[in-house]
Each structure stands twice: as C-alpha cells, then as structure tokens.
C-alpha cells in the first residue's frame, strides 16, 4: 500500500507529459492550417505557373 501511495504522489513525469501534449496540439494546429490553406496556395501557384513564359 505504501508503494502505491508513493507512486501516485510522484509527479516527476507530469511535466514531460504536459510538454508532449502541448507539442501534439501545436502539431495538430499546423497540420490543420496547411489543410485549410492548401487550396488557395495551389491556386496561387497555378496563376504563377500560367503567367510564366514557356521555354
């Protein structure tokens, strides 16, 4: 019982888990932003490509 109480009271790994969750949230936001802007970015590149002279 003493070992279980000591294990539950130990919070040394909590900071690493919190940083991992924050990194996962930031990564998810970046992936979502790329998904949102993909269509408009592709349209911009198509306009640029169509206006470049052909060699």
VOBA-1610 file (N, C-alpha, C; in pm, whole numbers, padded with zeros to 5 digits, always signed):
BEGIN
Unk+00083-00119+00000Unk+00000+00000+00000Unk+00087+00125+00000Unk+00199+00120+00072Unk+00289+00235+00079Unk+00351+00264-00058Unk+00381+00158-00133Unk+00441+00175-00265Unk+00340+00240-00360Unk+00214+00204-00352Unk+00110+00262-00437Unk+00092+00409-00406Unk+00090+00446-00279Unk+00076+00587-00241Unk+00197+00668-00289Unk+00315+00611-00279Unk+00435+00680-00325Unk+00432+00696-00477Unk+00383+00594-00548Unk+00375+00602-00693Unk+00276+00710-00737Unk+00161+00716-00671Unk+00061+00816-00706Unk+00103+00957-00669Unk+00183+00972-00567Unk+00229+01105-00524Unk+00345+01155-00609Unk+00412+01065-00681Unk+00527+01103-00762Unk+00480+01175-00888Unk+00525+01299-00910Unk+00480+01375-01026Unk+00598+01420-01113Unk+00706+01344-01112Unk+00824+01382-01190Unk+00800+01375-01339Unk+00718+01285-01386Unk+00693+01271-01529Unk+00581+01360-01581Unk+00514+01431-01492Unk+00400+01511-01533Unk+00441+01623-01627Unk+00554+01685-01605Unk+00598+01795-01690Unk+00628+01745-01831Unk+00690+01632-01844Unk+00720+01576-01975Unk+00591+01544-02051Unk+00493+01491-01982Unk+00364+01461-02044Unk+00295+01590-02088Unk+00301+01694-02005Unk+00239+01822-02041Unk+00306+01881-02164Unk+00439+01876-02170Unk+00509+01927-02287Unk+00474+01845-02411Unk+00459+01717-02396Unk+00420+01632-02507Unk+00281+01666-02559Unk+00188+01692-02468Unk+00053+01730-02508Unk+00052+01865-02579Unk+00130+01959-02529Unk+00140+02091-02593Unk+00198+02077-02733Unk+00302+01998-02749Unk+00363+01976-02880Unk+00263+01910-02975Unk+00185+01816-02926Unk+00085+01749-03009Unk-00023+01848-03054Unk-00066+01936-02965Unk-00166+02037-03001Unk-00111+02134-03106Unk+00012+02178-03088Unk+00073+02269-03185Unk+00088+02200-03320Unk+00132+02075-03319Unk+00144+01998-03443Unk+00009+01981-03513Unk-00094+01955-03437Unk-00228+01943-03495Unk-00276+02073-03555Unk-00245+02185-03489Unk-00283+02315-03543Unk-00209+02345-03673Unk-00082+02308-03681Unk-00005+02330-03803Unk-00061+02246-03918Unk-00091+02121-03892Unk-00147+02034-03995Unk-00283+02087-04042Unk-00365+02134-03949Unk-00495+02191-03985Unk-00478+02317-04069Unk-00384+02400-04034Unk-00361+02524-04110Unk-00316+02491-04252Unk-00229+02392-04268Unk-00187+02352-04403Unk-00306+02298-04482Unk-00393+02226-04416Unk-00512+02173-04483Unk-00606+02283-04527Unk-00618+02387-04448Unk-00708+02498-04481Unk-00654+02578-04598Unk-00523+02604-04598Unk-00464+02691-04700Unk-00416+02618-04824Unk-00435+02488-04833Unk-00385+02413-04947Unk-00450+02457-05078Unk-00579+02475-05077Unk-00650+02515-05200Unk-00607+02652-05250Unk-00600+02748-05161Unk-00560+02882-05204Unk-00414+02886-05245Unk-00329+02812-05179Unk-00188+02807-05216Unk-00171+02742-05353Unk-00247+02639-05381Unk-00240+02575-05512Unk-00289+02670-05620Unk-00391+02748-05592Unk-00441+02845-05690Unk-00336+02952-05719Unk-00266+02997-05618Unk-00161+03097-05638Unk-00050+03042-05727Unk-00007+02920-05701Unk+00098+02859-05783Unk+00050+02835-05926Unk-00077+02802-05944Unk-00130+02784-06079Unk-00127+02916-06156Unk-00163+03026-06091Unk-00159+03157-06156Unk-00016+03192-06193Unk+00076+03170-06103Unk+00217+03199-06131Unk+00267+03112-06246Unk+00234+02984-06242Unk+00279+02893-06348Unk+00220+02928-06484Unk+00095+02971-06485Unk+00031+03006-06613Unk+00086+03137-06669Unk+00138+03225-06586Unk+00189+03354-06633Unk+00338+03353-06665Unk+00407+03244-06637Unk+00548+03235-06671Unk+00562+03202-06820Unk+00659+03261-06885Unk+00679+03228-07027Unk+00733+03085-07043Unk+00686+03019-07148Unk+00733+02883-07175Unk+00866+02889-07250Unk+00957+02799-07218Unk+01088+02796-07286Unk+01087+02696-07397
//
